[in-house]
Amino acid sequence: MSVDAEAGRLRTEADEPGWEVDPDDEWGVAVIATVGRQLKLRREAVGMRAAEFGKAVGYGEDLVYKIEGGKRIPRQEYLDRADEVLGAGGLISAMKEDVSKVRYPKKVRELAKLESQAVELGVYVGLSLHGLLQTPEHARALFEAWQPTYSAEDVELSVAARMARKSIFERSPAPALSFVQEEATLRRPVGGTMVWRQQLEHLLEVGRLRNVALQVMPTNSDAHPGMDGRIEVLKFPDGTGVGRSDGAYSGRPTTDPKHLRILELRYGTIRAQALTPRESLAFIEQLLGET
């Protein structure tokens, strides 16, 4: 429950920082406005004042007004408690799925949508492991190191959003996935030795999947087209695609066929210079043995 049983204190904004709706997220704004309106209508329909309702669900009156006004994203526990207090028979609780998506940044939702539609994905990463390859513990360590510091709640939400994208590995038919990682990203003990070992073991599991090609770019290799940063290319069933490179087109996603051909050429060159998938798995196994 939201109420601190011992102190009897109601939750306020100070207890829930970072739950504002992103004003640039039109879909998210619409969802939260609709949810807030439904909550207010149902509260008024049963004749409860905001203060009375807030006390019943464990929230301060001001926060209740902000949620009903579409200014704050309600927690799932808030919706469950509201459903119970207002006798909504599960209709309010049913809103949790869309509300939870709004908590994920718009760009994360958009990226996950693209990945869920792609039949091919090719990625080169030089500074950190690609999100689709990370274990929850590895991702958590990265988010905890971020500046300005994330709240514990935002760290867990970010980890959940990143892990949700990994459903791409469970799709059928399976998309063709290709990853090229710089050697340095595998040697950095993010999260400590145990987390690092678990991450290397996970890479071996992923790299052995039949639809995945995982390659390592040795640190002692010559210059290659990815020296300016990440390159990512996704292709879709209708033959279209989208690509992005830190070192081209201002780092923005592009669907221009000419741009995509250039990015594919660069990525193909990178793959040719990297260790083969078989050599890469052997390298990771060796690295794991050294930890």
C-alpha positions as CSV (number, residue, x, y, z in Angstrom):
1,M,0.0,0.0,0.0
2,S,1.0,3.7,-0.4
3,V,0.4,4.5,3.3
4,D,3.2,4.2,5.7
5,A,1.4,2.0,8.3
6,E,3.5,3.3,11.2
7,A,3.6,7.0,10.5
8,G,0.2,7.3,8.8
9,R,1.8,9.8,6.4
10,L,0.3,10.4,3.0
11,R,2.5,10.4,-0.1
12,T,3.3,13.8,-1.6
13,E,5.3,15.0,-4.6
14,A,8.5,14.9,-2.5
15,D,8.0,11.1,-2.2
16,E,7.6,10.6,-5.9
17,P,10.1,12.8,-7.9
18,G,10.3,12.4,-11.7
19,W,6.7,11.3,-12.4
20,E,5.8,14.2,-14.6
21,V,4.5,13.7,-18.1
22,D,7.0,14.7,-20.8
23,P,5.2,17.6,-22.6
24,D,6.7,16.6,-25.9
25,D,5.2,13.2,-25.7
26,E,1.8,13.7,-27.3
27,W,0.6,10.2,-26.9
28,G,1.8,10.1,-23.3
29,V,0.1,13.4,-22.5
30,A,-3.2,12.1,-24.0
31,V,-3.0,8.8,-22.1
32,I,-2.4,10.5,-18.7
33,A,-5.1,13.1,-19.3
34,T,-7.6,10.4,-20.1
35,V,-6.7,8.4,-17.1
36,G,-6.9,11.4,-14.8
37,R,-10.3,12.4,-16.2
38,Q,-11.7,8.9,-15.6
39,L,-10.4,8.9,-12.1
40,K,-12.0,12.3,-11.4
41,L,-15.3,11.3,-12.9
42,R,-15.5,8.0,-10.9
43,R,-14.5,9.8,-7.7
44,E,-17.2,12.4,-8.1
45,A,-19.7,9.8,-9.1
46,V,-19.3,8.1,-5.7
47,G,-19.5,11.5,-3.9
48,M,-15.9,11.5,-2.6
49,R,-13.9,14.7,-2.1
50,A,-10.3,14.7,-3.3
51,A,-9.0,14.9,0.3
52,E,-11.2,12.0,1.4
53,F,-10.2,9.9,-1.6
54,G,-6.5,10.8,-1.1
55,K,-6.6,9.6,2.4
56,A,-8.2,6.3,1.3
57,V,-5.5,5.6,-1.3
58,G,-2.6,7.0,0.8
59,Y,-1.9,10.2,-1.2
60,G,-2.0,13.9,-0.4
61,E,-4.9,16.0,-1.8
62,D,-2.6,18.1,-3.9
63,L,-1.1,15.0,-5.6
64,V,-4.6,13.6,-6.2
65,Y,-5.6,16.8,-8.0
66,K,-2.4,16.7,-10.1
67,I,-3.0,13.1,-11.2
68,E,-6.6,13.9,-12.1
69,G,-5.5,16.9,-14.0
70,G,-3.1,14.9,-16.1
71,K,0.0,16.5,-14.6
72,R,1.4,13.5,-12.9
73,I,1.8,9.8,-13.9
74,P,0.0,7.6,-11.3
75,R,1.8,4.5,-9.9
76,Q,0.3,1.1,-10.6
77,E,-0.4,0.7,-6.9
78,Y,-2.3,4.0,-7.0
79,L,-4.5,2.7,-9.8
80,D,-5.1,-0.6,-8.0
81,R,-6.1,1.1,-4.8
82,A,-8.3,3.6,-6.6
83,D,-10.1,0.7,-8.4
84,E,-10.8,-0.8,-5.0
85,V,-11.8,2.4,-3.2
86,L,-14.1,3.5,-6.1
87,G,-15.5,0.0,-6.8
88,A,-14.5,0.2,-10.5
89,G,-14.4,-3.6,-10.9
90,G,-11.0,-3.7,-12.5
91,L,-11.6,-1.0,-15.1
92,I,-9.2,1.4,-13.5
93,S,-6.6,-1.3,-12.9
94,A,-6.8,-2.1,-16.6
95,M,-5.3,1.3,-17.4
96,K,-1.9,0.2,-15.9
97,E,-0.4,-1.2,-19.1
98,D,-0.7,2.1,-21.1
99,V,0.3,4.1,-18.0
100,S,3.4,2.0,-17.5
101,K,4.5,2.7,-21.1
102,V,4.2,6.4,-20.6
103,R,6.9,6.1,-17.9
104,Y,9.3,4.9,-20.5
105,P,10.9,7.8,-22.4
106,K,9.4,8.5,-25.8
107,K,12.6,7.7,-27.6
108,V,12.9,4.3,-25.9
109,R,9.3,3.4,-26.9
110,E,10.0,4.5,-30.5
111,L,13.2,2.5,-30.6
112,A,11.5,-0.6,-29.2
113,K,8.8,-0.3,-31.8
114,L,11.3,-0.2,-34.6
115,E,13.2,-3.1,-33.3
116,S,10.0,-5.1,-32.9
117,Q,9.3,-4.6,-36.6
118,A,12.7,-5.1,-38.0
119,V,13.7,-8.3,-39.9
120,E,17.4,-7.4,-39.9
121,L,19.4,-5.4,-37.4
122,G,23.1,-4.5,-37.6
123,V,24.9,-2.6,-34.9
124,Y,28.5,-1.4,-34.2
125,V,29.2,-0.1,-30.7
126,G,32.5,1.3,-29.5
127,L,32.0,2.7,-26.0
128,S,29.6,0.3,-24.2
129,L,27.7,-2.9,-24.8
130,H,24.6,-2.5,-26.9
131,G,21.4,-2.4,-24.8
132,L,20.1,-5.6,-26.4
133,L,23.1,-7.5,-25.2
134,Q,23.1,-6.2,-21.6
135,T,22.1,-8.2,-18.5
136,P,19.8,-6.4,-16.0
137,E,22.7,-6.1,-13.5
138,H,25.0,-4.6,-16.2
139,A,22.4,-2.1,-17.3
140,R,21.7,-1.2,-13.7
141,A,25.3,-0.5,-13.0
142,L,25.5,1.8,-16.0
143,F,22.4,3.8,-15.0
144,E,23.6,4.1,-11.4
145,A,26.8,5.7,-12.7
146,W,25.0,8.3,-14.7
147,Q,25.2,12.0,-14.0
148,P,23.1,13.8,-12.8
149,T,22.3,10.9,-10.5
150,Y,19.1,8.9,-11.3
151,S,16.8,8.1,-8.4
152,A,16.6,4.5,-7.4
153,E,13.1,4.3,-8.9
154,D,14.2,5.8,-12.2
155,V,17.1,3.4,-12.3
156,E,14.8,0.4,-12.0
157,L,12.4,1.9,-14.6
158,S,15.2,2.4,-17.0
159,V,16.4,-1.1,-16.5
160,A,12.9,-2.5,-17.1
161,A,12.5,-0.4,-20.3
162,R,15.9,-1.7,-21.6
163,M,15.1,-5.3,-20.8
164,A,11.7,-5.1,-22.4
165,R,13.4,-4.5,-25.7
166,K,15.1,-7.9,-25.5
167,S,11.8,-9.5,-26.6
168,I,13.3,-9.2,-30.1
169,F,15.2,-12.4,-29.3
170,E,11.9,-14.2,-28.8
171,R,10.2,-13.3,-32.0
172,S,9.1,-15.8,-34.6
173,P,10.2,-15.8,-37.3
174,A,13.5,-14.7,-35.8
175,P,15.1,-11.5,-37.2
176,A,18.7,-11.6,-38.3
177,L,20.7,-9.8,-35.7
178,S,24.3,-8.7,-36.1
179,F,26.5,-7.0,-33.4
180,V,30.1,-5.8,-33.6
181,Q,31.5,-4.7,-30.2
182,E,34.9,-3.1,-29.5
183,E,37.1,-5.3,-27.4
184,A,37.3,-2.6,-24.7
185,T,33.6,-2.9,-24.1
186,L,34.1,-6.5,-23.1
187,R,37.1,-5.8,-20.8
188,R,35.5,-3.1,-18.7
189,P,34.3,-4.8,-15.4
190,V,31.0,-2.8,-15.2
191,G,29.3,-3.6,-11.9
192,G,32.2,-5.6,-10.5
193,T,33.7,-9.0,-11.2
194,M,30.6,-11.1,-10.7
195,V,28.4,-8.9,-12.8
196,W,31.1,-8.8,-15.4
197,R,31.4,-12.6,-15.5
198,Q,27.6,-13.0,-15.8
199,Q,27.6,-10.5,-18.6
200,L,30.3,-12.4,-20.5
201,E,28.4,-15.6,-20.0
202,H,25.3,-13.9,-21.4
203,L,27.2,-12.8,-24.4
204,L,28.2,-16.4,-25.1
205,E,24.6,-17.5,-24.8
206,V,23.3,-14.8,-27.2
207,G,26.2,-15.3,-29.6
208,R,25.3,-19.0,-30.0
209,L,21.8,-18.2,-31.2
210,R,21.4,-19.2,-34.8
211,N,20.0,-15.9,-35.8
212,V,22.7,-13.8,-34.1
213,A,26.2,-12.9,-35.3
214,L,28.3,-11.5,-32.5
215,Q,31.7,-10.1,-33.5
216,V,34.5,-8.5,-31.6
217,M,36.7,-5.7,-33.0
218,P,40.2,-6.2,-31.6
219,T,41.8,-3.1,-30.0
220,N,44.9,-3.7,-32.1
221,S,43.0,-3.5,-35.4
222,D,43.6,-0.7,-37.9
223,A,41.3,2.3,-38.3
224,H,37.8,1.5,-39.5
225,P,34.6,3.4,-40.5
226,G,33.2,3.2,-37.0
227,M,35.8,5.3,-35.3
228,D,33.4,8.2,-35.1
229,G,30.9,6.2,-33.0
230,R,27.9,3.9,-33.1
231,I,26.4,2.7,-36.4
232,E,23.0,1.1,-36.5
233,V,20.9,-0.1,-39.5
234,L,17.4,-1.7,-39.3
235,K,15.6,-3.2,-42.2
236,F,11.8,-3.9,-42.4
237,P,9.7,-6.5,-44.3
238,D,8.6,-4.0,-47.0
239,G,12.2,-3.4,-48.0
240,T,12.5,0.0,-46.2
241,G,15.0,0.7,-43.5
242,V,16.3,3.2,-41.0
243,G,19.8,3.9,-39.9
244,R,21.8,6.1,-37.6
245,S,25.4,6.9,-37.0
246,D,27.1,9.2,-34.4
247,G,29.4,10.4,-37.1
248,A,27.0,11.1,-39.9
249,Y,23.8,13.1,-40.7
250,S,24.0,14.9,-37.3
251,G,23.5,11.6,-35.5
252,R,19.8,11.6,-36.4
253,P,17.9,8.6,-37.8
254,T,17.7,8.6,-41.6
255,T,15.5,6.7,-44.0
256,D,17.1,8.2,-47.2
257,P,18.1,5.2,-49.4
258,K,21.4,6.9,-50.3
259,H,22.3,7.4,-46.6
260,L,21.3,3.9,-45.8
261,R,23.6,2.5,-48.5
262,I,26.5,4.5,-47.1
263,L,25.8,3.3,-43.6
264,E,25.5,-0.3,-44.8
265,L,28.8,0.0,-46.6
266,R,30.5,1.3,-43.5
267,Y,29.0,-1.4,-41.3
268,G,30.0,-4.1,-43.8
269,T,33.5,-2.9,-43.8
270,I,33.5,-3.0,-40.0
271,R,32.3,-6.6,-40.0
272,A,35.0,-7.6,-42.4
273,Q,37.7,-6.1,-40.2
274,A,36.4,-7.7,-37.0
275,L,37.0,-11.2,-35.7
276,T,34.6,-13.8,-37.2
277,P,31.6,-14.9,-35.0
278,R,33.5,-18.2,-34.2
279,E,36.7,-16.3,-33.3
280,S,34.7,-13.8,-31.3
281,L,33.0,-16.5,-29.2
282,A,36.4,-18.1,-28.6
283,F,37.8,-14.7,-27.6
284,I,35.0,-14.1,-25.1
285,E,35.5,-17.6,-23.6
286,Q,39.2,-16.8,-23.2
287,L,38.3,-13.5,-21.5
288,L,35.9,-15.2,-19.2
289,G,38.6,-17.7,-18.2
290,E,40.9,-14.8,-17.3
291,T,38.3,-13.1,-14.9
